[in-house]
């Protein structure tokens, strides 16, 4: 595997990790302070808890975690689309941010999974 690809793999890994952390922060801030469904906070803040599940595997660079996280994050994408469509004002902007973060995470985990596939590591370098 080329050094350039190895460097990009590290960047994509951190992009995924920071994206998940940012999505956790967004979910908590949204439902506790910025635009909760009810004054004083909403139980929807607990939607951030499942996002803690992939963090250990993402930090350790486990390819399997990146693979299932690509499907897992689509739940937040779907929620963002539905709330962007149905909400108004600040909640709609937060839903658009949720969509953007979930797409960011999806792209990062897919690239990481692709760049760490076993067939890529076993491939011999091509002579130029």
C-alpha positions as CSV (number, residue, x, y, z in Angstrom):
1,X,0.0,0.0,0.0
2,X,1.4,3.4,-0.9
3,X,2.4,5.9,1.7
4,X,0.0,8.4,0.2
5,X,-2.9,6.1,0.7
6,X,-1.9,5.3,4.2
7,X,-1.8,9.0,5.1
8,X,-5.2,9.5,3.6
9,X,-6.6,6.5,5.5
10,X,-5.5,8.2,8.7
11,X,-7.2,11.5,7.8
12,X,-10.4,9.7,6.8
13,X,-10.4,7.7,10.1
14,X,-10.2,11.0,12.1
15,X,-12.9,12.6,9.9
16,X,-15.2,9.7,10.8
17,X,-14.4,9.9,14.5
18,X,-14.8,13.7,14.7
19,X,-18.0,13.5,12.6
20,X,-19.6,11.1,15.1
21,X,-18.5,13.2,18.0
22,X,-19.9,16.3,16.3
23,X,-23.2,14.5,15.6
24,X,-23.5,13.5,19.3
25,X,-22.9,17.1,20.3
26,X,-25.5,18.3,17.8
27,X,-28.1,15.8,19.0
28,X,-27.6,16.8,22.6
29,X,-27.5,20.5,22.0
30,X,-30.6,20.3,19.7
31,X,-32.8,18.4,22.1
32,X,-31.6,20.0,25.4
33,X,-31.1,23.7,24.5
34,X,-31.3,24.9,21.0
35,X,-34.7,23.7,19.8
36,X,-36.2,21.0,22.0
37,X,-39.6,19.5,21.3
38,X,-40.7,20.6,24.8
39,X,-39.4,23.5,26.9
40,X,-36.7,22.3,29.2
41,X,-35.5,19.5,27.0
42,X,-36.8,16.4,25.3
43,X,-36.2,12.7,25.7
44,X,-35.1,12.7,22.1
45,X,-31.7,13.6,23.5
46,X,-31.3,9.9,24.0
47,X,-30.9,9.5,20.3
48,X,-27.3,10.5,20.8
49,X,-26.6,7.4,23.0
50,X,-26.4,4.8,20.2
51,X,-23.8,6.9,18.5
52,X,-21.4,5.9,21.3
53,X,-21.5,2.3,20.1
54,X,-19.2,2.6,17.1
55,X,-16.7,5.0,18.8
56,X,-14.4,2.3,20.3
57,X,-14.1,0.4,17.0
58,X,-13.6,3.6,15.0
59,X,-10.8,4.7,17.4
60,X,-9.1,1.3,17.0
61,X,-9.5,1.3,13.2
62,X,-11.6,-1.9,13.1
63,X,-12.7,-2.3,9.5
64,X,-15.9,-4.2,10.5
65,X,-17.0,-1.3,12.6
66,X,-16.6,1.1,9.7
67,X,-18.6,-1.2,7.5
68,X,-21.6,-1.5,9.8
69,X,-21.4,2.2,10.8
70,X,-22.0,3.1,7.2
71,X,-25.5,1.7,7.5
72,X,-26.0,2.7,11.1
73,X,-25.5,6.4,10.4
74,X,-28.3,6.4,7.9
75,X,-30.8,6.4,10.8
76,X,-29.7,9.9,11.6
77,X,-29.7,10.9,8.0
78,X,-33.4,9.7,7.8
79,X,-34.3,11.6,10.9
80,X,-32.7,14.7,9.6
81,X,-34.5,14.5,6.3
82,X,-37.9,14.0,8.0
83,X,-37.4,16.8,10.4
84,X,-36.0,19.2,7.8
85,X,-39.1,18.6,5.9
86,X,-41.5,18.9,8.8
87,X,-39.9,21.5,11.1
88,X,-39.6,25.3,10.8
89,X,-37.0,27.8,12.1
90,X,-34.0,26.7,14.1
91,X,-35.1,23.0,14.2
92,X,-35.1,22.9,10.4
93,X,-31.5,24.3,10.3
94,X,-30.4,21.8,12.9
95,X,-32.0,19.0,10.9
96,X,-30.0,20.2,7.8
97,X,-26.8,20.1,10.0
98,X,-27.7,16.5,11.0
99,X,-28.1,15.6,7.3
100,X,-24.7,17.1,6.5
101,X,-22.9,15.4,9.4
102,X,-24.4,12.0,8.6
103,X,-23.4,12.3,5.0
104,X,-19.9,13.4,6.1
105,X,-19.7,10.3,8.4
106,X,-21.1,8.0,5.7
107,X,-18.5,9.2,3.2
108,X,-15.6,8.9,5.7
109,X,-16.5,5.3,6.9
110,X,-17.0,4.1,3.3
111,X,-13.7,5.5,2.2
112,X,-11.9,4.0,5.2
113,X,-13.5,0.6,4.6
114,X,-12.6,0.7,1.0
115,X,-9.0,1.8,1.6
116,X,-8.4,-0.9,4.2
117,X,-9.8,-3.9,2.2
118,X,-7.6,-7.0,2.3
119,X,-7.3,-7.2,-1.4
120,X,-5.7,-3.7,-1.5
121,X,-3.1,-4.6,1.1
122,X,-2.2,-7.8,-0.7
123,X,-1.9,-6.2,-4.1
124,X,1.7,-5.8,-5.3
125,X,2.7,-2.3,-6.4
126,X,2.6,-1.8,-10.1
127,X,5.8,-1.0,-12.0
128,X,5.6,2.4,-13.7
